[in-house]
Amino acid sequence: MLTLATATWGSAFIAGKIAVQSFEPATVAFLRFFGAAILLFPLMWIMEKDRKRPNLRDHGLFALLGLTGIALYNICFFFATKHAPVIKSSLFIASNPVLIILLSGLFLKERITKNHIIGMAVALTGVVFIITDGHLLTLFQYGFEPIDFVLLGAVVSWAIYSVVGKVVLKKFSSVESTTYAVAYGTLFLLPFASAETSWMDIQQASITTWAAIAHMSIFVTVVSFVMYYNGIKEVGAAKASIFINVMPVSAVIMATVFLGETFTMAHGIGAAFVLTGVYIGTNAKMFQRRINKQTMKNETA
């Protein structure tokens, strides 16, 4: 479920690239989540018959989720999609699991295991291979630029969103959490979208642009966010964050299929590293089971 959710997020790079040709970043984000909110509220009413009424503290947490994971992250993401080099932006986004694991350990007291660290390192190595096409020295060609603050903002926003989401999920379902977060995020995005977009811009947008936004609303947001939040509830924010490394792999594959880009040997090696890292990171007792088996064998002998 987490693999499918994060793989679907990879398509946001392609859909976002199409959408920002017609609209500014905040407008793309607003339209994406406004469409998602229209779908999520009926879904919540149907699926959650016995839902709890949020109190003032709950609304504060939902507002924080909307501000970080919906508004700020997506403004930064779409702005970077339009203005930053793909190599740099992909590397920044791929570093999310590092910060999520650290924040989960600090604030949620989740146990950070050796497998988490090893899996994250292996997966991140694969990501670097993919986004540099095997030319690791490419990373040093980019100096510090103002856009780095935007990319750092995206990473910090998503990390906070994931960690706060774990707190919210103790009381609310994944559908409820996603719906309220999207609602608040859409409200936060409205002033920015209103300021930068005219009615003429909306009328002149192509069918391709609207299809890209619809895809992000339905699949990248509604379906994937609910699955991701449900995954956090099942396995914890630290372990779930490792699956974010699947996103660049799917982005490369989709770029090959839909944009005609070439799938290289480096992409294949990187994908293998990512999948290996995810497997190691999500099997915390893998090495322990092997040690126990060896110990039992020695005792039997």
Secondary structure, DSSP 8 states (H G I E B T S, - for coil): -HHHHHHHHTHHHHHHHHHTTTS-HHHHHHHHHHHHHHHHHHHHHHH-TT-----HHHHHHHHHHIIIIIIIHHHHHHHHHHHS-HHHHHHHHHTHHHHHHHHHHHHS-----HHHHHHHHHHHHHHHHHHHTT-GGGGGG----THHHHHHHHHHHHHHHHHHHHHHTTTS-HHHHHHHHHHHHHHHHHHHHHHH--HHHHHH--HHHHHHHHHIIIIIIIIHHHHHHHHHHHH-HHHHHGGGGHHHHHHHHHHHHHS-----HHHHHHHHHHHHHHHHHT-TTHHHHHHHHHHHHHHH-
